[in-house]
Amino acid sequence: MILGIERFGAADRRRGSLSAVEPSAARKAFTLVELLVVIAIIGVLVGLLLPAVQAARESGRRSACQNKLKQIGLAMHGFLSSKQSFPSNAWAPEAGTNWENHSYLSAFYAVLPFLEEDPLFQEFESARKQSSSSTAYGLMRRRVQTFVCPSDNYGLENANKWGPANYCLNAGSGVYAMPNREGTGFTHTTESGQNRIGNVSGAVRTETIAAMPGYTPSDFLDGTSKVIMASEILCGTGVASEAKFPANVALRADNNAFDPIVDKNFPTAAEIAAIATAVQAPTAWGSNNGQQWGWRGCYSSLFNCGVPPNWPYPSGGGASGPGFMYDWGYGAFPPRSRHPSMVNVVMADGGVATLLDTIDVLTFQRLGNRKDRSAASLP
């Protein structure tokens, strides 16, 4: 009897022990409160990590951009070694053609062989023998990866389908959009006129010279390490008349903000303020900037240094030619980039640097001028 009681008690204890364990063993899910806490923690971690990931990605894109500018610098020096001068920004078709000079090719065309783009260069050479410039325009639609900044996500698949151009050459310290041989920058272009390089004009080209002479190192009176060769611009959206800042360009039908500038190579703070007022009240907007690396025009292969990088007002200028913006005239066309608060530059000696948006305006202008004999250096 006692043994029976003991057996019953032991069995009962075992059942009690099992019944005590069963509820916790059966629990297989979080409560709602616990789930919300986990989600909140994950959200906080993502919020903390995402900016760091984005910053790391942008750092990589910025480095890639600097590498592309370095390639452009090396290509310009390769041309210098071959031709004893840097290339000008106006390359004509061959004699016997009837191109108008607004169709002339940029310095980037001239250095294609030094960017491992010789097949494309040879196609341009064939195009320069043709009477019409249409074939050359077709070639300008080609995407050359060296000319595309990985941080710019506008205009790369634009309506006009031109070849994107995120890098431009320095046209000088002031507000000249298309400087001639007397310009102050790294390169220059031809003056307006039908089918001419020097003083020859006419419907059919008769000159055999391919381009206006470019500058030599001796033309850089400040030293090549103190003059900007190239920097960044943004691609326009390609949507006609779209008021899109900072991608697109504000157009004016007059030169009222530019005519009063006393020294157009060095506009003062007050004169720059007048330009800012003008471009904030444009008569039209252009969106085809940064879409033709092979064309000689401003904001396709040229920028200027009259106003600081990433200027907080629209790029733009006064009265200009038809079609693409700024076949001639004045304008404020500074470097622009998608990199936060800075632009990358390559100097005329081939060195790559970074310029902050906060750079002193006069210092920036002097870095854009090859012959002002200033002591300005990279900050």
Buried (B, 14 or more C-beta within 10 A) or exposed (E): EEEEEEEEEEEEEEEEEEEEEEEEEEEEEEEEEEEEEEEEEEEEEEEEEEEEEEEEEBEEBBEEBBEBBBBBBBBBBBBBEEBEBBBBBBBBBBEEBBBBBBBBBBBBBBBBBBBEBEEBBEBBEEBBEBEEBEBBBEBBBBEBEBBBBBBBEBBBEBEBEBBBBBBBBBBBBBBBBBBBBEBBBBBBBBBBBBBBBEEEEEEEBEBEEBBBBBBEBEBBEBBBBBBBBBBBBBBBBBBEEEEBBBBBBBBBEEBEBBEEBEEBBBBEEEBBEBBBEBBEEBEBBBBBBBBBBBBBBBBBBBBBBBBBBBBEBBBBBBBBBEEBBBBBBBBBBBBBBBBEEBBBBBBBBBBBBBBEBEBEBBBBBBBBBBBBEBEBEBE
